[in-house]
Amino acid sequence: MAFQFKTLARRMALAGTVAAVALGALASTASAKDYLLTGSHSGKLFLFDPAKRTLVREISLPGGTPLGVQPSSDGKIVYVMNDKLGALNGVELDTGKPVFHASLSEGDVRGKGFVGLALSRDDKELYAVVYRTRLHKTEYEVLQPEIQVFSVADGLNAKPVRTFPVARQTAQIHFSTDGSKLYAIGANVDILDPKTGAKQGSFPLRDGNRPNLSAPDMLAIWSQHSQTNVWTAPIFSARTDLPQTDPAAFQTGIMQLDLASGQMRMDEFENTSHVIFSSTLNPVNRDEVYTVYTQLSKVNIRDKTLVKRVELDHTYYAINISADGKEVYVGGTMDDIAVYDTATLSKIGSMSLPDGSDMSASWMQIVKRD
């Protein structure tokens, strides 16, 4: 009886400890706040506090100008694709200390990335889409593109722990929320086993057959889906049942890839009268998508209608959104990040990079930190 009582007491104590840990984790998640992270042509990273509209940190990068910017899930490490798209570098966000480096080239094979960069859900492996060319004395030999996988634990002298081929024209890569699938977005969306590269399925884009619509064209450059785990991008299609002189012959839509459910959808919402570079989904009202280029647009994707559109001060390439869905951030192109109210699309703030450092096509990511 005494043994049973002691066993029960130990189990209750253990349960209390587990509950405390769980509550602490929930409290930490709840207390985590949003920061904006982007890169510039000056070869630096900039971390902003959007609530205060202030610059928190500026970090000089080894390898110069970044394009892909991928923070770890705890917001402590940031990985970038830079060095003229020929290398991956990782730095501590608090100190700027370099902690990771990998060249995408080896021997007589020159490797270049573009925007295919993803960190595994457990933060242990970094994946990059690499386009390779063998440099002969009198000619260049184009090789099969591949995904190179690196262990972040290998530090400053990392080599691929494995590679597997990937379809040509692959741009973005994204993990499913459970980490079991890698979506490779290019001419089609291939679903890959991240351990072996084996193809598990595909969503057709170029090979699709939507009634009265051509295969969609897509500008798949920016990765900005951390608030929703739904990757979105503008798509442009031609109506095959209308003459090209008809204003409705060319259509603009939004592609959504849900990284939790694995579902993909494409919805046209207007005639192609405006240019759109990137988009983001509202985490609170998932019927709302916001798009940006020379205008900021609000779209009801359920009803497939344009809700509102406002002119911007200049062109912006990248867009992201606050966790509460109340503020949308537009950046890229130049040296400022503008803040807009999602309800009214009125401008309510701005943040500037120092010394006129322009962001160009760098990703603008949300980092959650306590």
C-alpha positions as CSV (number, residue, x, y, z in Angstrom):
1,M,0.0,0.0,0.0
2,A,2.9,2.3,0.9
3,F,4.5,1.4,-2.4
4,Q,1.4,2.2,-4.3
5,F,1.0,5.6,-2.5
6,K,4.7,6.5,-3.3
7,T,4.2,5.5,-6.9
8,L,1.1,7.6,-7.2
9,A,2.8,10.5,-5.6
10,R,5.7,10.3,-8.0
11,R,3.3,10.1,-10.9
12,M,1.4,13.1,-9.6
13,A,4.6,15.0,-9.2
14,L,5.7,14.1,-12.8
15,A,2.3,15.1,-14.1
16,G,2.6,18.4,-12.4
17,T,6.1,18.9,-13.9
18,V,4.9,18.1,-17.4
19,A,1.9,20.4,-17.0
20,A,4.2,23.2,-15.8
21,V,6.5,22.7,-18.8
22,A,3.5,22.6,-21.1
23,L,2.1,25.8,-19.6
24,G,5.5,27.4,-19.8
25,A,5.8,26.5,-23.5
26,L,2.3,27.9,-24.1
27,A,3.2,31.1,-22.2
28,S,6.4,31.5,-24.2
29,T,4.5,31.0,-27.5
30,A,1.9,33.5,-26.4
31,S,4.5,36.0,-25.3
32,A,6.6,35.7,-28.5
33,K,6.3,38.9,-30.6
34,D,6.8,39.6,-34.3
35,Y,10.0,41.1,-35.7
36,L,10.6,41.8,-39.4
37,L,13.8,40.5,-40.9
38,T,15.2,41.5,-44.3
39,G,18.5,41.9,-46.2
40,S,20.0,44.6,-48.4
41,H,22.4,45.2,-51.2
42,S,24.9,46.5,-48.6
43,G,25.4,42.9,-47.6
44,K,23.6,43.2,-44.3
45,L,20.6,41.9,-42.4
46,F,18.2,44.3,-40.6
47,L,15.8,43.3,-37.8
48,F,12.9,45.6,-37.1
49,D,10.4,45.8,-34.3
50,P,7.2,46.7,-36.3
51,A,5.1,47.5,-33.3
52,K,7.6,50.3,-32.3
53,R,8.5,51.0,-36.0
54,T,12.2,50.8,-35.0
55,L,15.4,49.1,-36.1
56,V,16.6,46.6,-33.5
57,R,19.7,45.2,-35.1
58,E,22.0,45.5,-38.1
59,I,24.3,42.6,-39.0
60,S,27.0,42.5,-41.7
61,L,27.0,39.2,-43.6
62,P,29.9,37.1,-44.8
63,G,29.4,36.8,-48.6
64,G,27.5,40.0,-49.1
65,T,24.1,40.6,-50.6
66,P,21.5,38.0,-49.5
67,L,18.5,36.9,-51.5
68,G,16.9,34.0,-49.6
69,V,16.6,34.8,-45.9
70,Q,15.6,31.8,-43.7
71,P,15.4,32.2,-39.9
72,S,15.4,29.2,-37.5
73,S,12.1,28.5,-35.7
74,D,13.5,29.9,-32.4
75,G,14.6,33.1,-34.2
76,K,18.2,32.7,-33.0
77,I,20.0,31.7,-36.3
78,V,19.4,33.2,-39.8
79,Y,20.5,31.4,-43.0
80,V,21.0,33.2,-46.2
81,M,21.8,32.5,-49.8
82,N,24.4,34.9,-51.0
83,D,28.0,35.2,-52.3
84,K,26.5,35.9,-55.7
85,L,24.1,33.0,-55.1
86,G,27.0,30.6,-54.8
87,A,27.0,29.9,-51.0
88,L,24.9,29.5,-47.9
89,N,25.8,31.4,-44.7
90,G,24.3,31.3,-41.3
91,V,24.8,33.9,-38.5
92,E,23.6,34.3,-34.9
93,L,20.9,37.0,-35.0
94,D,21.9,38.4,-31.6
95,T,25.6,38.7,-32.2
96,G,26.2,38.4,-36.0
97,K,28.6,35.6,-35.3
98,P,29.0,33.3,-38.4
99,V,28.0,29.8,-37.5
100,F,27.4,28.1,-40.9
101,H,29.0,28.2,-44.3
102,A,28.6,25.9,-47.4
103,S,29.7,26.4,-50.9
104,L,27.4,25.2,-53.6
105,S,30.3,24.5,-56.0
106,E,32.8,21.7,-55.9
107,G,35.8,21.0,-58.1
108,D,35.0,21.8,-61.7
109,V,31.3,22.0,-61.1
110,R,30.0,25.5,-60.4
111,G,26.7,25.6,-58.4
112,K,24.4,28.5,-58.2
113,G,21.2,28.8,-56.2
114,F,18.3,31.3,-56.7
115,V,15.4,31.3,-54.3
116,G,15.1,27.6,-53.4
117,L,16.0,27.7,-49.7
118,A,14.3,25.9,-46.8
119,L,15.1,24.8,-43.3
120,S,13.7,21.5,-42.0
121,R,11.0,21.7,-39.4
122,D,13.4,20.5,-36.7
123,D,16.0,23.2,-37.7
124,K,18.6,20.5,-38.3
125,E,19.0,20.5,-42.0
126,L,19.2,23.2,-44.7
127,Y,18.0,22.5,-48.2
128,A,19.0,24.4,-51.3
129,V,18.0,24.1,-55.0
130,V,21.3,24.2,-56.9
131,Y,21.8,24.7,-60.7
132,R,25.1,23.2,-61.8
133,T,27.5,23.7,-64.7
134,R,30.6,21.7,-65.3
135,L,33.4,24.1,-66.5
136,H,35.4,22.4,-69.3
137,K,38.3,24.1,-71.0
138,T,36.4,25.0,-74.1
139,E,32.8,24.6,-73.1
140,Y,30.2,24.6,-70.3
141,E,28.2,21.5,-69.7
142,V,24.8,22.0,-68.1
143,L,24.1,19.4,-65.5
144,Q,21.0,18.1,-63.8
145,P,19.7,20.5,-61.1
146,E,19.7,19.0,-57.6
147,I,18.7,19.7,-54.1
148,Q,21.7,19.8,-51.8
149,V,21.0,19.0,-48.1
150,F,23.3,20.2,-45.4
151,S,23.5,19.5,-41.6
152,V,23.6,22.8,-39.8
153,A,25.7,21.1,-37.1
154,D,28.6,20.9,-39.6
155,G,29.2,24.6,-39.0
156,L,31.6,26.6,-41.2
157,N,32.9,23.8,-43.4
158,A,29.6,22.1,-44.3
159,K,29.4,19.7,-47.2
160,P,26.2,18.1,-48.6
161,V,25.2,15.1,-46.5
162,R,23.1,14.0,-49.4
163,T,21.8,15.3,-52.8
164,F,18.9,14.3,-55.1
165,P,17.8,15.5,-58.5
166,V,15.1,18.0,-58.9
167,A,13.1,19.1,-62.0
168,R,14.4,22.0,-64.1
169,Q,12.8,25.4,-63.4
170,T,12.3,24.5,-59.7
171,A,12.3,27.8,-57.8
172,Q,10.8,27.6,-54.3
173,I,10.9,24.6,-51.8
174,H,8.7,24.4,-48.7
175,F,8.3,21.7,-46.0
176,S,4.9,20.4,-44.9
177,T,4.1,21.3,-41.3
178,D,4.9,17.8,-40.1
179,G,8.2,17.7,-42.1
180,S,7.3,14.6,-44.0
181,K,7.0,16.3,-47.5
182,L,9.0,18.7,-49.4
183,Y,7.1,20.7,-52.0
184,A,9.2,21.7,-55.0
185,I,7.5,24.5,-56.9
186,G,8.4,25.0,-60.6
187,A,6.7,24.1,-63.8
188,N,4.6,21.9,-61.6
189,V,4.5,21.4,-57.8
190,D,6.3,18.1,-57.1
191,I,5.9,16.4,-53.7
192,L,9.2,14.9,-52.6
193,D,10.4,12.7,-49.8
194,P,12.9,15.0,-48.1
195,K,15.1,12.1,-47.1
196,T,15.4,10.4,-50.4
197,G,14.1,12.8,-53.0
198,A,11.6,10.2,-54.2
199,K,8.6,11.8,-55.9
200,Q,5.4,11.1,-54.0
201,G,3.0,13.1,-56.2
202,S,2.5,16.3,-58.1
203,F,0.1,19.2,-58.5
204,P,-0.1,20.1,-62.2
205,L,0.6,23.7,-63.3
206,R,2.2,23.5,-66.7
207,D,0.7,20.0,-67.2
208,G,-2.7,21.0,-65.9
209,N,-5.9,21.2,-67.8
210,R,-8.3,23.8,-66.3
211,P,-11.3,24.4,-68.5
212,N,-10.8,27.4,-70.9
213,L,-7.6,28.5,-69.1
214,S,-4.0,28.2,-70.2
215,A,-1.3,26.9,-67.9
216,P,-0.6,29.6,-65.3
217,D,2.5,31.7,-65.3
218,M,3.9,32.5,-61.8
219,L,6.5,34.7,-60.2
220,A,7.6,32.3,-57.4
221,I,10.4,34.3,-55.7
222,W,9.4,35.3,-52.2
223,S,8.9,33.0,-49.2
224,Q,6.6,34.7,-46.7
225,H,4.2,32.2,-45.3
226,S,5.3,31.7,-41.7
227,Q,2.2,33.4,-40.2
228,T,-0.2,30.9,-41.9
229,N,1.8,28.0,-43.3
230,V,0.0,28.7,-46.5
231,W,2.3,29.7,-49.3
232,T,0.7,32.1,-51.8
233,A,1.8,33.5,-55.1
234,P,0.1,35.5,-58.0
235,I,-0.7,33.5,-61.1
236,F,-1.5,34.8,-64.6
237,S,-3.5,32.8,-67.2
238,A,-5.1,33.3,-70.6
239,R,-8.7,32.5,-71.4
240,T,-8.6,30.1,-74.3
241,D,-12.3,30.7,-75.1
242,L,-11.9,34.4,-75.7
243,P,-10.1,36.5,-78.4
244,Q,-6.9,38.2,-77.2
245,T,-8.5,41.6,-77.9
246,D,-11.1,41.0,-75.1
247,P,-10.0,42.6,-71.8
248,A,-11.2,39.5,-70.0
249,A,-8.9,37.2,-72.1
250,F,-6.1,37.5,-69.5
251,Q,-6.7,36.7,-65.9
252,T,-4.9,37.3,-62.6
253,G,-5.3,34.9,-59.7
254,I,-3.8,33.6,-56.5
255,M,-2.3,30.1,-56.0
256,Q,-2.4,28.8,-52.4
257,L,-0.4,25.8,-51.2
258,D,-1.5,24.7,-47.7
259,L,1.5,23.2,-46.0
260,A,-0.7,21.7,-43.2
261,S,-3.4,20.0,-45.3
262,G,-1.4,19.5,-48.5
263,Q,-4.1,21.0,-50.6
264,M,-3.5,23.4,-53.5
265,R,-5.9,25.7,-55.2
266,M,-5.9,28.4,-57.8
267,D,-8.5,31.2,-58.0
268,E,-8.7,34.0,-60.6
269,F,-10.2,37.2,-59.3
270,E,-9.7,40.0,-61.9
271,N,-8.7,40.8,-65.5
272,T,-5.0,41.3,-65.8
273,S,-4.9,45.1,-65.6
274,H,-2.4,45.5,-62.8
275,V,1.0,43.9,-62.1
276,I,1.4,41.9,-58.8
277,F,4.7,40.6,-57.5
278,S,3.9,38.8,-54.3
279,S,1.1,38.1,-51.8
280,T,0.3,37.0,-48.3
281,L,-2.7,35.4,-46.6
282,N,-4.4,37.0,-43.5
283,P,-3.8,34.6,-40.6
284,V,-7.0,35.7,-38.9
285,N,-9.3,35.9,-41.9
286,R,-8.1,33.4,-44.4
287,D,-10.5,34.7,-47.0
288,E,-8.3,37.7,-47.3
289,V,-5.2,37.9,-49.5
290,Y,-3.0,41.0,-49.8
291,T,-0.9,41.6,-52.9
292,V,1.7,44.2,-53.8
293,Y,3.7,45.9,-56.5
294,T,2.9,49.5,-57.5
295,Q,-0.4,49.1,-55.7
296,L,-1.5,47.3,-52.5
297,S,-4.6,45.2,-53.1
298,K,-7.0,43.4,-50.8
299,V,-8.7,40.3,-52.3
300,N,-11.5,38.2,-51.0
301,I,-10.3,34.9,-52.4
302,R,-13.5,33.0,-51.3
303,D,-15.7,35.3,-53.4
304,K,-12.9,35.8,-56.0
305,T,-13.3,39.6,-55.9
306,L,-11.0,42.6,-55.5
307,V,-12.1,44.4,-52.3
308,K,-9.9,47.4,-52.4
309,R,-6.7,48.8,-54.1
310,V,-4.5,51.8,-53.2
311,E,-1.6,53.4,-54.9
312,L,1.8,53.1,-53.2
313,D,4.6,55.7,-52.9
314,H,6.8,53.5,-55.2
315,T,7.1,49.9,-56.2
316,Y,7.4,47.3,-53.5
317,Y,8.3,43.6,-54.1
318,A,7.8,41.8,-50.8
319,I,4.8,41.7,-48.4
320,N,4.1,40.2,-45.0
321,I,1.5,40.5,-42.3
322,S,1.2,40.7,-38.5
323,A,0.1,37.8,-36.4
324,D,-3.2,39.5,-35.5
325,G,-4.0,40.3,-39.2
326,K,-4.3,44.0,-38.5
327,E,-1.1,45.3,-40.2
328,V,0.4,44.5,-43.5
329,Y,4.1,45.3,-44.3
330,V,5.4,46.1,-47.8
331,G,9.1,46.1,-48.5
332,G,11.8,45.2,-50.9
333,T,12.9,47.4,-53.8
334,M,14.2,50.4,-52.0
335,D,15.2,51.3,-48.4
336,D,11.8,51.5,-46.6
337,I,9.2,49.2,-45.2
338,A,5.7,50.7,-45.2
339,V,2.9,49.7,-42.8
340,Y,-0.7,49.6,-43.8
341,D,-4.0,49.0,-41.9
342,T,-5.6,45.8,-43.3
343,A,-9.1,47.1,-42.7
344,T,-8.8,50.4,-44.6
345,L,-5.5,50.0,-46.5
346,S,-4.5,53.4,-45.1
347,K,-0.8,53.9,-44.4
348,I,-0.1,54.0,-40.7
349,G,3.7,53.9,-40.4
350,S,7.0,53.2,-42.0
351,M,10.5,52.0,-41.1
352,S,13.8,52.8,-43.0
353,L,17.0,51.0,-43.5
354,P,20.0,53.2,-42.6
355,D,22.3,54.7,-45.2
356,G,19.8,54.2,-48.0
357,S,20.5,50.4,-48.2
358,D,18.0,49.0,-50.7
359,M,16.4,45.6,-50.2
360,S,15.9,44.8,-53.9
361,A,14.4,41.3,-54.1
362,S,15.5,40.1,-50.6
363,W,12.9,38.1,-48.7
364,M,11.1,39.9,-45.8
365,Q,10.5,37.4,-43.1
366,I,8.7,37.3,-39.8
367,V,10.8,36.3,-36.8
368,K,9.0,35.3,-33.6
369,R,11.0,36.0,-30.4
370,D,10.3,36.4,-26.7
